[in-house]
Structures are given as structure tokens and as C-alpha cells.
């Protein structure tokens, strides 16, 4: 079973280029809905963007 972090990353990477989403939708699709989870999603995206990945 994938961890929540891996589900968030997989969900984010599945968004087609040029499309947009929200942290809330991605967190919900990944199995979370808590405000702390939304912050966690933000941290994951921040890390990915610093790593050179652009959506």
C-alpha cells in the first residue's frame, strides 16, 4: 500500500500539463481532508518545484 505522500505525488503528476487543481482536491483524492493534510500537500509541492519539476 502506498503512503499518503506517494499518493499525493502520483496524483499531482497525473494532472495534465496546462491543467490546474487545488491542494484540497489533491489531498482529498489522495485520501485526506484535514487542514494539516493540506499543509503537507503544500510542502510536497514546494519540494517538487525546488527539485525542478513543473506541472
Secondary structure by P-SEA (a helix, b strand, c coil): cccaaaaaaaaaaaccccccccaaaaaaaaccccaaaaaaaaaaaaaaaaacccc
